[in-house]
């Protein structure tokens, strides 16, 4: 896992394009030809927010980590409000690498990143009909907080997880 470089943008974008195709084949219109765009990914890289997982020079997974909330998330009844939240965006696993636990590795990376950088909670959203993603987040301890409308046929569901390090010393 490493911070993405501009020289990798084409390979990374190709991975997203392939994921979009598979999602469409499954009837999930969460992403499309416009989002995530190559320009969006370039911006993520320039902001040093896109992390990519590679093996043998193959791009297998990526995740964007920042504090950027969609305006619509303000309506969500978040439970954890202690300090800024780390937000996960554009989590992707290459279609050929699915089922190998890479999404869980990305989430573990995000949780370690959050703790190392002083975040107490992580928030994310996914399309409600993206059942695989919903199950993944539930299995890994993310709690459903609400739904928001982003102009698609179905709502997006918002999840949150407390990652605050608590002291176990009973002094």
Phi and psi in degrees as GROMACS dihedral restraints (atoms count N, CA, C in turn):
[ dihedral_restraints ]
;  ai    aj    ak    al  type     phi  dphi    fc
    3     4     5     6     1  -150.9    20    10
    4     5     6     7     1   161.7    20    10
    6     7     8     9     1   -68.3    20    10
    7     8     9    10     1   130.5    20    10
    9    10    11    12     1   -67.8    20    10
   10    11    12    13     1   149.6    20    10
   12    13    14    15     1  -113.3    20    10
   13    14    15    16     1   153.8    20    10
   15    16    17    18     1   -56.4    20    10
   16    17    18    19     1   -35.3    20    10
   18    19    20    21     1   -64.5    20    10
   19    20    21    22     1   -14.6    20    10
   21    22    23    24     1   -97.5    20    10
   22    23    24    25     1    -1.9    20    10
   24    25    26    27     1   -59.1    20    10
   25    26    27    28     1   -39.3    20    10
   27    28    29    30     1   -64.1    20    10
   28    29    30    31     1   -45.1    20    10
   30    31    32    33     1   -65.7    20    10
   31    32    33    34     1   -38.5    20    10
   33    34    35    36     1   -67.7    20    10
   34    35    36    37     1   -45.0    20    10
   36    37    38    39     1   -61.6    20    10
   37    38    39    40     1   -38.6    20    10
   39    40    41    42     1   -59.3    20    10
   40    41    42    43     1   -39.7    20    10
   42    43    44    45     1   -62.7    20    10
   43    44    45    46     1   -43.5    20    10
   45    46    47    48     1   -63.6    20    10
   46    47    48    49     1   -42.3    20    10
   48    49    50    51     1   -59.3    20    10
   49    50    51    52     1   -41.7    20    10
   51    52    53    54     1   -67.4    20    10
   52    53    54    55     1   -36.9    20    10
   54    55    56    57     1   -65.5    20    10
   55    56    57    58     1   -40.8    20    10
   57    58    59    60     1   -59.9    20    10
   58    59    60    61     1   -43.0    20    10
   60    61    62    63     1   -60.3    20    10
   61    62    63    64     1   -46.4    20    10
   63    64    65    66     1   -63.4    20    10
   64    65    66    67     1   -42.7    20    10
   66    67    68    69     1   -60.5    20    10
   67    68    69    70     1   -43.8    20    10
   69    70    71    72     1   -61.4    20    10
   70    71    72    73     1   -42.4    20    10
   72    73    74    75     1   -60.2    20    10
   73    74    75    76     1   -27.8    20    10
   75    76    77    78     1   -90.7    20    10
   76    77    78    79     1     2.3    20    10
   78    79    80    81     1    80.5    20    10
   79    80    81    82     1    18.7    20    10
   81    82    83    84     1  -105.0    20    10
   82    83    84    85     1   110.7    20    10
   84    85    86    87     1   -99.6    20    10
   85    86    87    88     1    32.5    20    10
   87    88    89    90     1   -60.7    20    10
   88    89    90    91     1   -45.0    20    10
   90    91    92    93     1  -116.3    20    10
   91    92    93    94     1   161.0    20    10
   93    94    95    96     1  -152.5    20    10
   94    95    96    97     1  -161.6    20    10
   96    97    98    99     1   -67.4    20    10
   97    98    99   100     1   -22.2    20    10
   99   100   101   102     1   -93.5    20    10
  100   101   102   103     1   -27.3    20    10
  102   103   104   105     1  -142.0    20    10
  103   104   105   106     1   131.3    20    10
  105   106   107   108     1   -77.8    20    10
  106   107   108   109     1   136.8    20    10
  108   109   110   111     1   -87.3    20    10
  109   110   111   112     1   162.2    20    10
  111   112   113   114     1   -60.9    20    10
  112   113   114   115     1   -40.4    20    10
  114   115   116   117     1   -61.8    20    10
  115   116   117   118     1   -39.0    20    10
  117   118   119   120     1   -62.3    20    10
  118   119   120   121     1   -43.6    20    10
  120   121   122   123     1   -66.9    20    10
  121   122   123   124     1   -37.4    20    10
  123   124   125   126     1   -60.7    20    10
  124   125   126   127     1   -44.5    20    10
  126   127   128   129     1   -61.2    20    10
  127   128   129   130     1   -43.0    20    10
  129   130   131   132     1   -59.4    20    10
  130   131   132   133     1   -41.8    20    10
  132   133   134   135     1   -67.5    20    10
  133   134   135   136     1   -46.8    20    10
  135   136   137   138     1   -61.2    20    10
  136   137   138   139     1   -33.1    20    10
  138   139   140   141     1   -81.7    20    10
  139   140   141   142     1    -1.0    20    10
  141   142   143   144     1    59.4    20    10
  142   143   144   145     1    42.8    20    10
  144   145   146   147     1  -116.1    20    10
  145   146   147   148     1    -8.3    20    10
  147   148   149   150     1  -101.1    20    10
  148   149   150   151     1   126.5    20    10
  150   151   152   153     1  -116.3    20    10
  151   152   153   154     1   140.8    20    10
  153   154   155   156     1  -128.3    20    10
  154   155   156   157     1   143.7    20    10
  156   157   158   159     1  -108.0    20    10
  157   158   159   160     1   126.0    20    10
  159   160   161   162     1  -127.2    20    10
  160   161   162   163     1   154.1    20    10
  162   163   164   165     1  -142.7    20    10
  163   164   165   166     1   130.3    20    10
  165   166   167   168     1    50.2    20    10
  166   167   168   169     1    45.1    20    10
  168   169   170   171     1    62.5    20    10
  169   170   171   172     1    18.9    20    10
  171   172   173   174     1  -107.4    20    10
  172   173   174   175     1   136.1    20    10
  174   175   176   177     1   -87.1    20    10
  175   176   177   178     1   112.8    20    10
  177   178   179   180     1  -110.3    20    10
  178   179   180   181     1   -22.9    20    10
  180   181   182   183     1  -163.1    20    10
  181   182   183   184     1   156.5    20    10
  183   184   185   186     1  -152.7    20    10
  184   185   186   187     1   158.7    20    10
  186   187   188   189     1  -153.3    20    10
  187   188   189   190     1   145.9    20    10
  189   190   191   192     1  -112.4    20    10
  190   191   192   193     1   131.5    20    10
  192   193   194   195     1  -124.6    20    10
  193   194   195   196     1   123.6    20    10
  195   196   197   198     1  -161.5    20    10
  196   197   198   199     1  -167.9    20    10
  198   199   200   201     1  -107.8    20    10
  199   200   201   202     1    11.1    20    10
  201   202   203   204     1   -77.8    20    10
  202   203   204   205     1   117.7    20    10
  204   205   206   207     1   -97.7    20    10
  205   206   207   208     1   144.0    20    10
  207   208   209   210     1   -70.3    20    10
  208   209   210   211     1   144.9    20    10
  210   211   212   213     1   -54.0    20    10
  211   212   213   214     1   -37.0    20    10
  213   214   215   216     1   -64.9    20    10
  214   215   216   217     1   -19.3    20    10
  216   217   218   219     1   -74.1    20    10
  217   218   219   220     1   -10.9    20    10
  219   220   221   222     1   -64.0    20    10
  220   221   222   223     1   -24.1    20    10
  222   223   224   225     1   -81.2    20    10
  223   224   225   226     1   -11.2    20    10
  225   226   227   228     1   -77.2    20    10
  226   227   228   229     1   133.5    20    10
  228   229   230   231     1   -79.7    20    10
  229   230   231   232     1    76.6    20    10
  231   232   233   234     1   -63.8    20    10
  232   233   234   235     1   143.9    20    10
  234   235   236   237     1   -91.0    20    10
  235   236   237   238     1   -42.4    20    10
  237   238   239   240     1   -96.9    20    10
  238   239   240   241     1   121.0    20    10
  240   241   242   243     1  -130.5    20    10
  241   242   243   244     1    18.8    20    10
  243   244   245   246     1   -83.1    20    10
  244   245   246   247     1    95.7    20    10
  246   247   248   249     1    80.0    20    10
  247   248   249   250     1  -176.8    20    10
  249   250   251   252     1   -68.9    20    10
  250   251   252   253     1   154.4    20    10
  252   253   254   255     1  -104.4    20    10
  253   254   255   256     1   142.8    20    10
  255   256   257   258     1   -84.6    20    10
  256   257   258   259     1   130.7    20    10
  258   259   260   261     1  -110.5    20    10
  259   260   261   262     1   132.7    20    10
  261   262   263   264     1   -95.9    20    10
  262   263   264   265     1   130.2    20    10
  264   265   266   267     1  -129.5    20    10
  265   266   267   268     1   153.2    20    10
  267   268   269   270     1    50.3    20    10
  268   269   270   271     1    41.1    20    10
  270   271   272   273     1   -68.5    20    10
  271   272   273   274     1   126.8    20    10
  273   274   275   276     1  -140.6    20    10
  274   275   276   277     1   144.2    20    10
  276   277   278   279     1  -124.2    20    10
  277   278   279   280     1   131.9    20    10
  279   280   281   282     1   -55.0    20    10
  280   281   282   283     1   135.2    20    10
  282   283   284   285     1   -52.4    20    10
  283   284   285   286     1   -35.5    20    10
  285   286   287   288     1   -74.0    20    10
  286   287   288   289     1   -11.8    20    10
  288   289   290   291     1  -109.1    20    10
  289   290   291   292     1     7.1    20    10
  291   292   293   294     1   -67.6    20    10
  292   293   294   295     1   150.9    20    10
  294   295   296   297     1    83.2    20    10
  295   296   297   298     1     8.9    20    10
  297   298   299   300     1  -109.0    20    10
  298   299   300   301     1    10.6    20    10
  300   301   302   303     1    81.4    20    10
  301   302   303   304     1    12.7    20    10
  303   304   305   306     1   -68.8    20    10
  304   305   306   307     1   -36.1    20    10
  306   307   308   309     1   -62.4    20    10
  307   308   309   310     1   -40.6    20    10
  309   310   311   312     1   -64.5    20    10
  310   311   312   313     1   -37.0    20    10
  312   313   314   315     1   -63.5    20    10
  313   314   315   316     1   -40.8    20    10
  315   316   317   318     1   -63.2    20    10
  316   317   318   319     1   -42.4    20    10
  318   319   320   321     1   -65.9    20    10
  319   320   321   322     1   -40.3    20    10
  321   322   323   324     1   -63.1    20    10
  322   323   324   325     1   -40.7    20    10
  324   325   326   327     1   -59.9    20    10
  325   326   327   328     1   -46.0    20    10
  327   328   329   330     1   -61.6    20    10
  328   329   330   331     1   -40.7    20    10
  330   331   332   333     1   -67.0    20    10
  331   332   333   334     1   -41.3    20    10
  333   334   335   336     1   -63.4    20    10
  334   335   336   337     1   -43.8    20    10
  336   337   338   339     1   -58.3    20    10
  337   338   339   340     1   -45.6    20    10
  339   340   341   342     1   -59.4    20    10
  340   341   342   343     1   -48.0    20    10
  342   343   344   345     1   -63.8    20    10
  343   344   345   346     1   -43.5    20    10
  345   346   347   348     1   -64.6    20    10
  346   347   348   349     1   -27.5    20    10
  348   349   350   351     1  -105.7    20    10
  349   350   351   352     1    13.4    20    10
  351   352   353   354     1    80.8    20    10
  352   353   354   355     1    17.4    20    10
  354   355   356   357     1   -85.5    20    10
  355   356   357   358     1   144.0    20    10
  357   358   359   360     1  -101.7    20    10
  358   359   360   361     1   -16.3    20    10
  360   361   362   363     1  -146.8    20    10
  361   362   363   364     1   155.8    20    10
  363   364   365   366     1  -120.8    20    10
  364   365   366   367     1   141.0    20    10
  366   367   368   369     1  -127.2    20    10
  367   368   369   370     1   151.7    20    10
  369   370   371   372     1  -161.1    20    10
  370   371   372   373     1   167.0    20    10
  372   373   374   375     1  -139.5    20    10
  373   374   375   376     1   159.9    20    10
  375   376   377   378     1  -150.2    20    10
  376   377   378   379     1   162.5    20    10
  378   379   380   381     1   -68.6    20    10
  379   380   381   382     1   133.9    20    10
  381   382   383   384     1   -56.4    20    10
  382   383   384   385     1   -35.0    20    10
  384   385   386   387     1   -86.2    20    10
  385   386   387   388     1     1.5    20    10
  387   388   389   390     1   -83.3    20    10
  388   389   390   391     1    75.2    20    10
  390   391   392   393     1   -59.0    20    10
  391   392   393   394     1   -38.4    20    10
  393   394   395   396     1   -60.0    20    10
  394   395   396   397     1   -44.7    20    10
  396   397   398   399     1   -67.2    20    10
  397   398   399   400     1   -43.8    20    10
  399   400   401   402     1   -58.2    20    10
  400   401   402   403     1   -47.0    20    10
  402   403   404   405     1   -63.1    20    10
  403   404   405   406     1   -41.2    20    10
  405   406   407   408     1   -57.9    20    10
  406   407   408   409     1   -48.7    20    10
  408   409   410   411     1   -65.6    20    10
  409   410   411   412     1   -40.5    20    10
  411   412   413   414     1   -63.9    20    10
  412   413   414   415     1   -43.7    20    10
  414   415   416   417     1   -64.2    20    10
  415   416   417   418     1   -29.5    20    10
  417   418   419   420     1   -96.9    20    10
  418   419   420   421     1    16.2    20    10
  420   421   422   423     1    91.7    20    10
  421   422   423   424     1     9.4    20    10
  423   424   425   426     1   -81.5    20    10
  424   425   426   427     1   140.0    20    10
  426   427   428   429     1  -106.0    20    10
  427   428   429   430     1   131.9    20    10
  429   430   431   432     1   -67.7    20    10
  430   431   432   433     1   130.5    20    10
  432   433   434   435     1  -116.2    20    10
  433   434   435   436     1   -19.8    20    10
  435   436   437   438     1   161.6    20    10
  436   437   438   439     1  -174.7    20    10
  438   439   440   441     1  -126.0    20    10
  439   440   441   442     1   153.6    20    10
  441   442   443   444     1  -140.6    20    10
  442   443   444   445     1   152.6    20    10
  444   445   446   447     1   -98.4    20    10
  445   446   447   448     1   120.1    20    10
  447   448   449   450     1  -115.1    20    10
  448   449   450   451     1    24.6    20    10
  450   451   452   453     1    84.2    20    10
  451   452   453   454     1    10.7    20    10
  453   454   455   456     1   -97.0    20    10
  454   455   456   457     1   177.2    20    10
  456   457   458   459     1   -63.4    20    10
  457   458   459   460     1   -35.6    20    10
  459   460   461   462     1  -117.4    20    10
  460   461   462   463     1   158.1    20    10
  462   463   464   465     1   -76.2    20    10
  463   464   465   466     1   166.7    20    10
  465   466   467   468     1   -99.8    20    10
  466   467   468   469     1   143.1    20    10
  468   469   470   471     1  -104.9    20    10
  469   470   471   472     1   140.2    20    10
  471   472   473   474     1  -109.0    20    10
  472   473   474   475     1   134.2    20    10
  474   475   476   477     1  -123.0    20    10
  475   476   477   478     1   157.8    20    10
  477   478   479   480     1  -147.0    20    10
  478   479   480   481     1   146.9    20    10
  480   481   482   483     1  -140.9    20    10
  481   482   483   484     1   133.2    20    10
  483   484   485   486     1   -80.5    20    10
  484   485   486   487     1   124.5    20    10
  486   487   488   489     1  -120.8    20    10
  487   488   489   490     1    14.8    20    10
  489   490   491   492     1   -61.5    20    10
  490   491   492   493     1   132.6    20    10
  492   493   494   495     1   -78.3    20    10
  493   494   495   496     1   124.2    20    10
  495   496   497   498     1  -111.0    20    10
  496   497   498   499     1   142.3    20    10
  498   499   500   501     1   -71.8    20    10
  499   500   501   502     1   133.4    20    10
  501   502   503   504     1  -100.9    20    10
  502   503   504   505     1    -1.1    20    10
  504   505   506   507     1   -79.1    20    10
  505   506   507   508     1   125.4    20    10
  507   508   509   510     1   -99.0    20    10
  508   509   510   511     1    63.6    20    10
